[in-house]
Structure formats: C-alpha cells, structure tokens
C-alpha cells in the first residue's frame, strides 16, 4: 500500500544532493511516495526471503538456526566523537541481538579507553576491542572502512565466528533481532527509499566510477547501516569493495554515496540470499515507512529535523542523468 501526500522533510541522504538541494534550502511544493510497509512481499524477485520479524516464515527461520548453535560477530567502527554511542549500542544489543546465541562484539576503535570500565556482558557474550589508526574526517573513513573490515576479518575475526554483521555504532536495538536475519549474504533495505521508484535510488551514475550502476540494473537500494552474512562472504564483499574504492581513488574519483555506493554495486553483482525489511534499519523520517515494529533505530538521524520541501519526485524523469 502506498500513500502519496504533501509534506516537508529534511535529509542528508545523497538523493537530495542529487536533486540539487545541497546548495542551500530550496522551498518548493512536494509530493512524496510513502509506504505503509505492509508485510509483503515476503520474497525478492530472485527468490530470497524478504524478512519481516513477526511473520510465520521468520518464526520458522529462528527455530531452524536456534538449534544449530551458531557463533555470530557484531562489528562496529568507533572513531572520534562516535565513542559516545558505544555503551548504548552494546547495552541494547545485549538485550535484543540474537538473544541466547553466542555473540562476539568487535569494536574497531582509535580510543580503546572509551570502553573503560568494560560493559557487563551476559552468558555466551564477549567483547573484542581491535585498535585502529585515527581517521579524522568522514571522507577518510569512507575510503578506509571496507579495507579496515577486510583486515579485521582476515585477522582475527575469520577464525572466530561463523557469521558477521556490520552496524553503524550510532544505533540502538529496540526490539528483538533474532536468527531470522542469518543467511549467506544479508542486506537491509534503506528505509527512506523503500517503496520509492527505481529512478529515485541514489546509485552512482558517473561512468568513471567503479560503483557506477546502469539504468537497467538494481532491484533495491540497500543501507550501509546493517549488512552481514557468513564470515567468508563478508570477507569477499569487504575486499571487493575496498579494491573498487582504491581503484577510484587512484583515478581521483569517489562515489557520491561513499562506501554505500560500492556496497550497492557489489550487491547488484552478488544478490543477497536474505534481505531485511526496514524494521532492521529505521529512523524518524517523513520518507521512512510506518513499520509495525522498529528493531534497530538510528540515534544519529533521529534528531529533530527542520522542515524543507523537495521537488515533486513523480515529475522527475531521472534525477541522476
């Protein structure tokens, strides 16, 4: 079910820069397509499960993986001022992330002292702090994050867990995120682009970029705030994306969506075996669907937004050409 109505929104997502709104606040009338987020479809066009947490299929998936006794890693990069989010992230994960399963938290940080004193963990839970070099500035982190992930998987993560999920640290688990999320290669639908037409997806369109997506490619737009899968698949993903970023960097290019653009390019070429609904990546936005259950919520984006208005998305043939 889709509703089309007028409203004012603010977002820093690349879609709005692509629409020419990065040079100040442009005031125009807007009609935005917003999904009521029915729990359908339950399957992608290529037959992978599209996961909503309270469906019968998710209940079956939880029971299937619960009996296997899996060991899963949850990784987050904590640099600079983002240390303020780490305790809330871990405390909420202790309650809601794969309850009852073996979980190792991997915190890649330039300030290991930000975790002192250590947070109290429950049974089957452990914390590994992986020191990394300081990377001031968002641009430098965007260029290095995939390489950091690949290095961490190679040593020590790859020999310690079966599954690995990467999450932005400025998030909070607010409802159960169980074994239904497990799969070989798992991606999460971007909440502000769920239900949007394909030509609204902020794929990279510059042909000089390794992240370039052609007009006839792509089924969904995925967020970089949560993705995961088998640790071997995650290594392939991180290594491939880091090589694409290095290639672009050598040519003086960086995709408009930073590492999220390279992630989406990879997931077009290697379709996920499991796709998570916006329940698993949500924030308070006029463009985000009204999901029945919010499971992982962005704290950084859930701040009060000033109202700006966007061009009529329905009247734009293709904002990226």
Secondary structure, 3 states (H helix, E strand, C coil): CEEEECCCECCCCHHHHHCCCCCCCCCCCCCEEEECCCCCCCECCCCCEEECCCCHHHHHHHHHHHCCCCEEEEEEEECHHHHHHHHHHHHHHHHHECCCCEEEEEEEECCHHHHCCCCCCCCCEEEEEEECCCCCCHHHHHHHHHHHHHHHHHCCHHHCCCEEEEECCCEEECCCECHHHCCCEEEEECHHHCCCCHHHCCCECCCCCCCECCCCCCCCCEEEEEEEEEHHHHHHHHHHHHHHHHHHHHCCCCCCCCHHHHHHHHHHHCCCCEEECHHHCECCCCCCCCCCCCCEEECCCCCCCCCECCCCHHHCCCCCC
